[in-house]
Amino acid sequence: MIAAVIRWSVGNRFFVLLLSLMLAGFGVFSLKNTPVDALPDLSDVQVIVKTSYPGQAPQVVQDQVTFPITTAMLSVPGAETVRGFSFFGDSYVYVIFNEDTDLYWARSRVQEYLSQVSARLPDSARPELGPDATGVGWIYLYALVDKTGKHDISQLRSLQDWFLKFELQTVPGVSEVASVGGMVKQYQVNVDPDKLRAYGIPLSLIQTAIKQGNQERGASVVEMAEAEYMVSSTGYIKSVADLEAIPLGTNANGTPLQLRDVADIKLGPQMRRGIAELNGEGEVTGGVVVMRFGENAEATIKLVKEKLESLKKGLPEGVEIIPVYDRSNLITQALDNLSSKLIEELIVVALVCVVFLFHIRSSIVAIITLPMGILTAFVVMYWQGINANIMSLGGIAIAIGAMTDGAIVMIENMHKHMEKTPLTDENRWQVVMDSAAEVGPALFFSLLIITVSFMPVFILEAQEGRMFSPLAYTKTYAMAASAGLAITLVPVLMGYFIRGKVISEQKNPVNR
């Protein structure tokens, strides 16, 4: 069968060359569009459920929030592990799925089961899903600083929360922008319990009055002079004075009672559980850019940088954005190092082919198969969704040394046939077919044996499998491509390139 493939390829050489050019074109397209990262994503398929339960102790959070959610998540299809963690005011539930589960299918299932348990949670507990990202989604971190001292950390935090965060979330590939550091401004109502007791006002009335005093109402329309005028009441709180003027009722003398009469109201920071500081120079405010699952890390970081550069024009005078962590540097350095080694390998293999074949035209045939095999591997990588990273490119580096074996053996065998039968225009393609068909089947199956040498790696599971499977995939693809090219493209190239006088093996000065 292999001999028949070789004869068909030689007989349809134009078609083979056309398919090879198309394959090379697809390979270049895949090479440019394959997602790039430093390392494979080793994260499990997991969905995080975060529930805020303000002011509650960890044991209360565990009993009333974490336990109900955890027990509900145990029956989610595909879930292998459910872990719950309770903190002061917060609950985290991690639902880990098997490796073959689609992340967005998993998120929809978790949301479905979460809706069933929400009715059993306290009214003030608000569950929500974490971002659609993985453990390696943290790609960029920046800090907001003002060295002039015109803006304090609460103002910088407001810039981050109400300007930079919303703008950066519009960048393609960004799942979340998490704010860190600074102080979140809030209205603080410090109620005097003695005054409440004196006026006979329950604390629940204070909460109800503040809610009712911070809302707007509509009142249909009023028709005047053949026109409709919409009626609405504006009641949003905009200052401390607005809070102080909220009515609570009347006292025993009929005098209006306001919130300022029973509470001290001021602007202050939200209670903080930690701080962010930069280089030991003091507190700062910053943001963590989290990439969406499956996106191109290098392309996303580039878009984030461009967006930040455009947003600098809208910042107040003196405020600067300082990059703190940029994973693109790691990606660039890692891939540049590996790419340079791949190029060095290609050059060494090419030089070895030239020296030992001692025929430049023949060595070109062997050299052409290297980039063709690599581009073919990238086509399959792109189709399968494998990132270009240290491990996947490492598989190609391992395969390069053996990828030219088939072409070299075929060329050597054609040289032998040319020693016995002088090459002419009439018998050229017949000599090519005879020499290639003689060694083609043995070469093809020997390359296939090398191809499956990494098959045991595919048995690895969990993080080990996710780490080493890209290497095994790309090495297998590159070797399979070289085996296919050895019985299709190589015989055709031999017929076009191998011309003129060929030095016999005994007279080759390198061999001597």
Secondary structure as UniProt FT lines:
FT   HELIX           2..11
FT   HELIX           13..33
FT   STRAND          45..52
FT   TURN            54..55
FT   HELIX           58..61
FT   HELIX           62..66
FT   HELIX           67..73
FT   TURN            74..75
FT   TURN            77..78
FT   STRAND          79..87
FT   TURN            88..89
FT   STRAND          90..97
FT   TURN            99..100
FT   HELIX           103..117
FT   HELIX           118..120
FT   TURN            123..124
FT   STRAND          126..129
FT   TURN            135..136
FT   STRAND          138..146
FT   TURN            147..148
FT   HELIX           153..159
FT   HELIX           160..164
FT   HELIX           165..168
FT   TURN            169..170
FT   TURN            172..173
FT   STRAND          174..181
FT   STRAND          185..191
FT   HELIX           193..199
FT   HELIX           203..213
FT   STRAND          217..224
FT   TURN            225..226
FT   STRAND          227..233
FT   HELIX           240..244
FT   STRAND          247..250
FT   TURN            252..253
FT   STRAND          256..258
FT   HELIX           259..261
FT   STRAND          263..269
FT   TURN            279..280
FT   STRAND          285..291
FT   TURN            293..294
FT   HELIX           297..311
FT   HELIX           312..314
FT   TURN            317..318
FT   STRAND          319..326
FT   HELIX           327..357
FT   HELIX           360..384
FT   HELIX           390..403
FT   HELIX           405..420
FT   TURN            425..427
FT   HELIX           428..451
FT   HELIX           452..459
FT   HELIX           462..487
FT   HELIX           489..497
FT   TURN            505..507
FT   TURN            509..511
//
